[in-house]
């Protein structure tokens, strides 16, 4: 089982390296991310629930070590993260302004606007893996937020994998 996991991680890194070159990737602009804190966890096997059992449940299990990053993010007016993915999930909270998310696997490339007071709210989850997306500030005011990312122990440089602009999204969305 561990050999299969290690092979999958190695394959993922090789694919990420192939897609991280400037010729294929879309660059971030007007966006900055600052790591607030990071930590490394050993194997995790947590199961939590509340009574009644169908009210709230959580299951988090990893094999091997995981790195956790708390990131402070800022989008200038018109700023963009560029198309990218992560090797693990991110929990995202928008604390000021509005951020519009586009997903490469959405046939219509529909905008999803997040922020305080929006119909979708100010929180969302990026599942990572093959979830290629871009987060843009399409307003004239600054947007801010935080993300909590859990990934395999690749180090900070392995947290983000640049991706090419998907063909189903208009060229103005980058």
Residue pairs with C-beta under 8 A, 6 or more apart in sequence:
1 63
2 63
2 64
5 63
5 64
9 87
9 152
12 87
13 154
13 158
16 87
16 158
16 161
18 24
19 25
19 161
19 162
19 163
19 164
20 161
20 162
24 162
24 163
24 164
25 82
25 83
25 84
25 162
25 163
25 164
26 80
26 82
26 83
26 134
26 162
26 163
26 164
26 165
26 174
27 82
27 162
28 79
28 80
28 81
28 82
29 79
29 80
29 82
30 75
30 76
30 77
30 78
30 79
30 80
30 137
31 73
31 74
31 75
31 76
31 79
31 80
31 81
31 82
31 135
32 73
32 74
33 71
33 72
33 73
33 74
33 147
34 71
34 72
34 73
35 69
35 70
35 71
35 72
35 156
36 70
36 71
36 72
36 146
37 69
37 70
38 67
38 68
38 69
38 70
38 156
39 67
39 68
40 65
40 66
40 67
40 68
40 153
41 62
41 65
41 66
41 67
41 68
42 65
43 62
43 63
43 64
43 65
44 60
44 61
44 62
44 66
45 60
45 61
45 62
46 58
46 59
46 60
46 61
47 57
47 58
47 59
48 57
48 58
49 55
49 56
49 57
49 58
50 56
50 57
62 150
64 152
64 153
65 152
65 153
66 88
66 150
66 151
66 152
66 153
67 150
67 151
67 152
67 153
67 154
67 155
67 159
68 148
68 149
68 150
69 147
69 148
69 149
69 150
69 151
69 156
69 159
70 146
70 147
70 148
71 146
71 147
71 148
71 149
72 144
72 145
72 146
73 144
73 145
73 146
73 147
74 142
74 143
74 144
75 81
75 97
75 99
75 135
75 136
75 137
75 142
75 143
75 144
76 137
76 142
77 137
77 139
77 140
77 141
77 142
78 136
78 137
78 138
78 140
79 136
79 137
79 143
80 134
80 135
80 136
80 137
80 174
81 134
81 135
81 136
82 134
82 162
82 174
83 104
83 132
83 133
83 134
83 162
83 163
83 164
83 165
83 166
83 174
84 132
84 133
84 134
84 160
84 161
84 162
84 163
85 128
85 129
85 130
85 131
85 132
85 133
85 160
85 161
85 163
86 126
86 128
86 129
86 131
86 149
86 151
86 159
86 160
86 161
87 128
87 129
87 151
87 152
87 154
87 158
87 159
87 161
88 128
88 129
88 149
88 150
88 151
88 152
89 125
89 126
89 127
89 128
89 149
89 150
90 125
90 126
90 128
90 147
90 148
90 149
91 123
91 125
91 147
91 148
92 114
92 123
92 124
92 125
92 126
92 145
92 146
92 147
93 122
93 123
93 145
93 146
93 147
94 114
94 115
94 116
94 122
94 123
94 143
94 144
94 145
95 116
95 122
95 144
95 145
95 146
96 115
96 116
96 142
96 143
96 144
96 145
97 115
97 137
97 139
97 141
97 142
97 143
97 144
98 113
98 114
98 115
98 118
98 137
98 138
98 139
98 143
99 113
99 114
99 115
99 135
99 136
99 137
99 143
99 145
100 111
100 112
100 113
100 114
100 135
100 136
100 137
100 138
101 111
101 112
101 113
101 114
101 124
101 133
101 134
101 135
101 136
102 109
102 110
102 111
102 112
102 133
102 134
102 136
102 169
102 173
103 109
103 112
103 131
103 132
103 133
104 132
104 133
104 163
104 166
104 168
104 169
105 130
105 131
105 132
106 168
107 168
108 168
109 166
109 168
109 169
109 170
109 173
111 138
112 120
112 124
113 120
114 120
114 121
114 122
114 123
114 124
115 122
115 143
116 122
122 145
126 133
126 147
128 149
128 151
132 163
132 166
134 173
134 174
136 173
137 143
149 159
151 158
151 159
152 158
165 171
165 173
165 174
